[in-house]
């Protein structure tokens, strides 16, 4: 399942450069995560890097974008297709 950033975000911007899929972007009020690009770091890391670095712990799983581990792996493969 994709991750999301809650309204507790303090706009510190530490999460954005940590995302290997470039799924995190600066929204109108807080940082946001594009669910079409978020793989929870599957294929890149063992744990979601944004969650590890977030100082206010405001990046939970997005219940509106449920995906299995297999679906996240397929998304990773689709996003990195053609990249060694």
KAVEN-V858286 format. One record per residue. N is the residue number from 1. PSI is psi in degrees with one decimal (999 if undefined). OMEGA is omega in radians with two decimals (999 if undefined). BURIAL is + if it has 24 or more other C-alpha atoms within 12 Angstrom, else -. Layout:
# KAVEN-V858286
n	psi	omega	burial
N	PSI	OMEGA	BURIAL
N	PSI	OMEGA	BURIAL
This chain:
# KAVEN-V858286
n	psi	omega	burial
1	150.5	3.13	+
2	162.0	3.03	+
3	166.6	3.09	+
4	160.9	3.09	+
5	127.5	-3.09	+
6	173.4	-3.13	-
7	-6.1	3.06	-
8	-7.5	3.13	-
9	135.1	3.13	+
10	11.6	3.11	-
11	39.8	-3.13	+
12	-18.5	3.06	-
13	11.1	-3.13	-
14	-23.8	-3.11	-
15	-37.3	-3.02	+
16	-51.4	-3.12	+
17	-13.5	-3.13	-
18	-16.6	-3.06	+
19	114.9	-3.11	+
20	-17.1	-3.13	+
21	1.4	-3.09	+
22	39.8	-3.13	+
23	-17.5	-3.08	+
24	133.6	-3.13	+
25	160.3	3.12	+
26	115.4	3.12	-
27	-170.8	-3.11	-
28	-38.3	-3.10	-
29	-35.7	3.14	-
30	171.0	3.05	-
31	151.1	-3.11	+
32	164.7	3.10	+
33	127.7	3.08	+
34	112.0	-3.09	+
35	-21.1	3.12	+
36	-17.3	-3.13	+
37	-17.5	-3.08	+
38	125.1	3.06	+
39	13.4	-3.04	+
40	29.3	-3.14	+
41	10.6	3.05	+
42	133.7	-3.12	+
43	-20.4	3.14	+
44	-50.0	-3.05	-
45	164.5	3.10	-
46	-29.4	-3.12	-
47	151.5	3.10	-
48	119.8	-3.07	+
49	-34.7	3.14	+
50	-39.2	3.11	+
51	-38.2	-3.12	+
52	-35.5	-3.03	-
53	-18.1	-3.05	-
54	121.2	-3.11	+
55	-15.5	-3.13	-
56	7.6	3.06	-
57	54.6	-3.08	-
58	27.8	-3.10	+
59	80.8	3.10	+
60	177.0	3.02	+
61	145.5	-3.14	+
62	105.0	-3.11	-
63	-18.5	3.13	-
64	-7.3	-3.13	-
65	68.8	-3.12	-
66	132.2	3.08	-
67	142.5	3.09	-
68	169.7	3.08	-
69	-38.3	3.12	-
70	-41.0	3.12	-
71	-38.4	3.10	-
72	-39.2	3.10	+
73	-41.7	3.10	+
74	-40.0	3.11	-
75	-43.5	3.09	+
76	-47.5	-3.13	+
77	-40.4	3.11	-
78	-43.3	-3.10	-
79	-30.1	-3.07	+
80	7.4	-3.13	-
81	127.2	-3.14	-
82	-4.6	3.09	-
83	129.3	-3.11	-
84	999	999	-
